Amino acid sequence: MTPEELEAARDRVVPDVIASGLSVLFCGINPGLMSAATGHHFARPGNRFWPVLHRSGFTPRRLKPSEQDELLTYGLGITNVVARATARADELSDEEFREGGRLLAVKVAELRPRWLAVAGVTAYRTAFHDRTARIGPQERTIGDTRIWALPNPSGLNAHWTLETMAEEFARLRAAAQEDSGVRR
C-alpha cells in the first residue's frame, strides 16, 4: 500500500469479529493504518498476533488477517479498546483510552465472553484505571467475564519474543479451557 492509501485509512472503522458467549474476546489497543486500510485486525506484516495465536494453541493453523472471521468457529473474537485508527498507539489520548474502556465494558457486559484478553497492559491500565495491572489474569471482572492482560503483539514490543508471547497466550488458553471444562 502506498503512504497515501494508508493515510486515507485513518477514517475507516475495522469491524469487530464478535458473537455472544465467546470463550475469549481478544482486544487490541486500536487499529493500525494497515488494519484500517484492509479491514482486518492485526494486519501489519510485523505484528505477531496471528503467529502467536497459532503457536499458543488457540488455532490449529496460522490464520491470515483476511481469515479473521474463522476465529468465531473456535469461540474467539477480536475488538479494540479504541476504534480510531492511528499509525502508532501513542497518538491516542488518555481520554480516548478511558472512553474506550467504558464502551468496551458495555460491549463485554452485552456479549458475555468468558475472558476478555487485552493485548497491551499499558492500554489496559489506562482504559480501566488500574495502574498496578501486570501481564496475566486481573482481579477486575466485567460481570462474569474475567480479564487477562496480554503483551502487545506489535513488532515494536521488543521486550517479548514470539516464544515468550506464545507462552503467555497459552496460559490464557489453558485458563479458558479449564473454565469451560474443555481439554484439547
Rosetta blueprint (number, residue, H / E / L):
1 M L
2 T L
3 P H
4 E H
5 E H
6 L H
7 E H
8 A H
9 A H
10 R H
11 D H
12 R L
13 V L
14 V L
15 P L
16 D L
17 V E
18 I L
19 A L
20 S L
21 G L
22 L L
23 S L
24 V E
25 L E
26 F E
27 C E
28 G E
29 I L
30 N L
31 P L
32 G E
33 L H
34 M H
35 S H
36 A H
37 A H
38 T H
39 G L
40 H L
41 H L
42 F L
43 A L
44 R L
45 P L
46 G L
47 N L
48 R L
49 F H
50 W H
51 P H
52 V H
53 L H
54 H H
55 R H
56 S L
57 G L
58 F L
59 T L
60 P L
61 R L
62 R L
63 L L
64 K L
65 P H
66 S H
67 E H
68 Q H
69 D H
70 E H
71 L H
72 L H
73 T H
74 Y H
75 G L
76 L E
77 G E
78 I E
79 T E
80 N E
81 V L
82 V L
83 A L
84 R L
85 A L
86 T E
87 A L
88 R L
89 A H
90 D H
91 E H
92 L L
93 S L
94 D H
95 E H
96 E H
97 F H
98 R H
99 E H
100 G H
101 G H
102 R H
103 L H
104 L H
105 A H
106 V H
107 K H
108 V H
109 A H
110 E H
111 L H
112 R L
113 P L
114 R L
115 W E
116 L E
117 A E
118 V E
119 A E
120 G L
121 V H
122 T H
123 A H
124 Y H
125 R H
126 T H
127 A H
128 F L
129 H L
130 D L
131 R L
132 T L
133 A L
134 R L
135 I L
136 G E
137 P E
138 Q E
139 E E
140 R E
141 T E
142 I E
143 G L
144 D L
145 T E
146 R E
147 I E
148 W E
149 A E
150 L E
151 P L
152 N L
153 P L
154 S L
155 G L
156 L L
157 N L
158 A L
159 H L
160 W L
161 T L
162 L H
163 E H
164 T H
165 M H
166 A H
167 E H
168 E H
169 F H
170 A H
171 R H
172 L H
173 R H
174 A H
175 A H
176 A H
177 Q H
178 E H
179 D H
180 S H
181 G L
182 V L
183 R L
184 R L
